[in-house]
Amino acid sequence: MDRRIKFRHLDAFSAIARERSFKVAAAQLNLTQPAISKTLKELESILGVVVMERSRSGVSLTPEGEIFLQFAEQSTAALRHGLRSIRATGSAAGKLKVGTLPSVASSLLPRAAQEFTRDNPDTLLEVHEGPHHDLTARLRSGGLDLVVGRLGRHETMDGLAFQQLYSEEVIIVARPGSPALEVRDFEGLRAFRVLYPPRDSAIRPLVARMLISEGVPLYHNRIETTSPAFGRAVVCDDENAVWIISRGVVVGDLNAGRLEKLNLDMSRTAGAVGIMTRAGEIPTPAARAFVRVLSALPPPA
């Protein structure tokens, strides 16, 4: 390894690649934009290649940058993990950063958090909700200790390990009294506004494959969203709206009668929900304790 490459080079490069923005990355690292730009230029000079290109639409990785990013994130993650392990050995106090996908944020995670904080009062628990791609990127770079949610596409799991907790279907819901509740085939949803999973969501491929197998083209009257708050507000307000969503996101609404499930066969969308961690790493004591709590809990009813 070239000894001129420092941790600050890798950290700056990973932050810019993750955010696709010098400004945002600089703010995260408490640097000025000129400082982070200088750091990147130093790295490119050492490597002898350009790893990033700027344009009006933002920052993009070159082919060489795509290759280097994987190893840069693995290196910084390993170093952070080593530091956390040393601190955990010397003190019971610590911090655990957990990423959660919407499918478990309102069902499984609250129960796990209650039990964990009760039994580990000296550990500060941070819970960060977001889309699958963003959370796995942060996990890979060391910004999160573990992520809980649906297993995503193969390419998003590079460098990560997955422990399944249970399996869950995607369902279609509408508000009580909606005429959509009378629909008996997927083609019939064209008469309604469809809230549909976006391209970077874990459930998009499952839903897309199912509709293709049914011979149903992508709905033109759709809104693509990963926001539970937005989806819930739209379908509860509009009787002509339906929402394609993981069951775990709306299990509380179904049990309370705020939403109802359409009578359509969605069994082909069943997918694994579980715990994502960095492959090959020994988890911290706090992370192991949280995994034990999650593994002991029953799936959302």
Secondary structure, DSSP 8 states (H G I E B T S, - for coil): --TT--HHHHHHHHHHHHHT-HHHHHHHTT--HHHHHHHHHHHHHHHTS--EEEETTEEEE-HHHHHHHHHHHHHHHHHHHHHHHHHHHH-S-EEEEEEE-HHHHTTHHHHHHHHHHHH-TTEEEEEEE--HHHHHHHHHHTS-SEEEEE---GGGGTTEEEEEEEEE-EEEEE-TT-GGGG--SGGGGGGSEEEE--TTSTTHHHHHHHHHHTT----SSEEE---HHHHHHHHHH-TTEEEEEEHHHHHHHHHHTSSEE-S---GGG-EEEEEEEETT----HHHHHHHHHHHHS----
